[in-house]
């Protein structure tokens, strides 16, 4: 093979391009290994929220809701075991793959001081019902209506 040919040069450039592209890809690892390696309940505060799922990372077993990274865990802490319970709207167990962006969830767990939430419960919930504002009509015979009307007439002149 002639090492000075254009075909060889193209092959080398393509290999370099693919190599750099592979280096730039993010590494998929288990969720929150830094937080979970040295996890202690002393470093946590209770966390509870009803929020919209903004992102789901199924390979990392985590999701983003309420502007927090929520970690799904199955780990032992001394003689205790912490497992994230995942439930649907009726309370039946489901798998993590059923969560999608845009769904509402109830999250209960422990917020770590370094950021992120180690969840003990993630449950799908129905979206909250927004209340419409109550509009009151102003009776034309009231003093308030008459004073507003007078001010409007003065402004027009």
Long-range contacts (C-beta under 8 A, 24 or more apart in sequence): 28-59, 28-60, 29-60, 30-60, 30-61, 31-57, 31-60, 31-61, 31-62, 31-71, 31-72, 31-73, 32-62, 32-69, 32-71, 32-73, 32-116, 32-118, 34-114, 35-71, 35-112, 35-114, 35-115, 35-116, 35-118, 36-71, 36-73, 36-75, 36-118, 39-75, 39-77, 39-112, 39-118, 40-77, 41-77, 41-110, 43-112, 43-113, 43-114, 44-110, 44-111, 44-112, 44-113, 44-118, 45-110, 45-111, 45-113, 46-110, 46-111, 47-107, 47-108, 47-109, 47-110, 47-111, 47-117, 48-106, 48-107, 48-108, 49-106, 49-107, 50-104, 50-105, 50-106, 50-107, 50-125, 50-128, 51-104, 51-105, 51-107, 52-102, 52-103, 52-104, 52-105, 53-99, 53-100, 53-101, 53-102, 53-103, 53-104, 53-105, 54-101, 55-101, 56-99, 56-100, 56-101, 58-96, 58-97, 61-96, 63-99, 63-105, 63-122, 65-105, 65-107, 66-107, 68-111, 68-115, 68-116, 68-117, 69-115, 69-116, 69-117, 70-107, 70-109, 70-116, 70-117, 70-119, 70-122, 71-116, 71-117, 71-118, 71-119, 72-96, 72-119, 72-122, 73-118, 73-119, 82-118, 82-120, 84-109, 84-118, 84-119, 84-120, 84-121, 84-122, 85-120, 85-121, 85-122, 85-123, 86-122, 86-123, 87-121, 87-122, 87-123, 87-124, 88-123, 88-124, 89-123, 89-124, 89-125, 89-126, 91-123, 94-124, 98-124, 99-124, 104-128
